[in-house]
């Protein structure tokens, strides 16, 4: 049989507000357990919620960025369930009247093609606390620091057809919320978490199959692997004559498998009803336009500008515009050295390789944009060859100073002395008459041999472009 995969993603993004959705408690990451939970977060009797205005602004900002419907009136609901890290016994969320309605996100796939994926809604809700099992023998600890942190739950349409598409969609969302400045989206800290609804059906069918939900996947790689193994599991069951049970599953990265957690709940199980302690949110067009005025240049627009203004290839522009910090770094390098193409190569290849190796963000790069631009200027003016520039860059990364300092301290400047280099070229040609004859007989590729000999004589310091020009001139005599 030929099977088609159907995927819908629910992405929970923690909004980067200073305080919680309905209380004044701090949302700072890494505090001692239960030091950032006030009487409202602890569900003390008589406490009432007060909506965080900044969370609303951030939700609307996201909605505008995906060209979504923005509700003039939205309502909070109580989603009732009991769990130890939810002291109130319910989560304040949005159901029928979310702040952000239908929108879409266009993603670029690995083969260069594009696909637009519908977004059903993006609703605000409060996060739960954390249950801690590792440090307690036979017991569970509860940390309520996270309880009440504002979340934006972004729900896609079931229009994703592969794990690759799912990862592309997630990466685009990650880039977008960071561009907007509404979330750090650090998956290792739980700032961004993904639930994947996965089902399969025979190719050509229009009805959806029974879906399972894989909860709380916390990395792009694990999303890809979890979807692959769940699809394989479902295919095996159906081809063996079994049936898929609608349930919530957990991805175990150590075993690379999904396993059942509980039967899948539906909306009725949660007994949703409007939150009686919160009035409906009402906004007007003036408020929406005020939020729209704060939108930055978004990734797609920046990519197009990089292609038109800097004449970059679509691939280079896509790589450099994917993250706001990288794009800003790149433009600062261009401003310093004036060469957009060389800057693109050094930022996206040489610098990025170092950052990946060290597992650090570009904001923590030991070489600043001004310093990298200064290095590139030394390539442009002929002070450094491409080879010695890489040596200088390694020294700069090691903290040995800017381009001028490492060049002077390590004698890296290439020799562009026309008379000296001409004398060396003449000597090399004199010592290799057979290769000279080959060149004059039409084998022009032998010129690379001469360049190598000159560079050997000069310990790699001769200006290779100048050497090529001198060789061609001497060999034409």
Order of alpha helices (4+ residues) and beta strands (2+ residues): beta-alpha-beta-beta-beta-beta-beta-beta-beta-beta-alpha-beta-beta-alpha-beta-beta-beta-beta-alpha-alpha-alpha-alpha-alpha-alpha-alpha-alpha-alpha-alpha-alpha-alpha-alpha
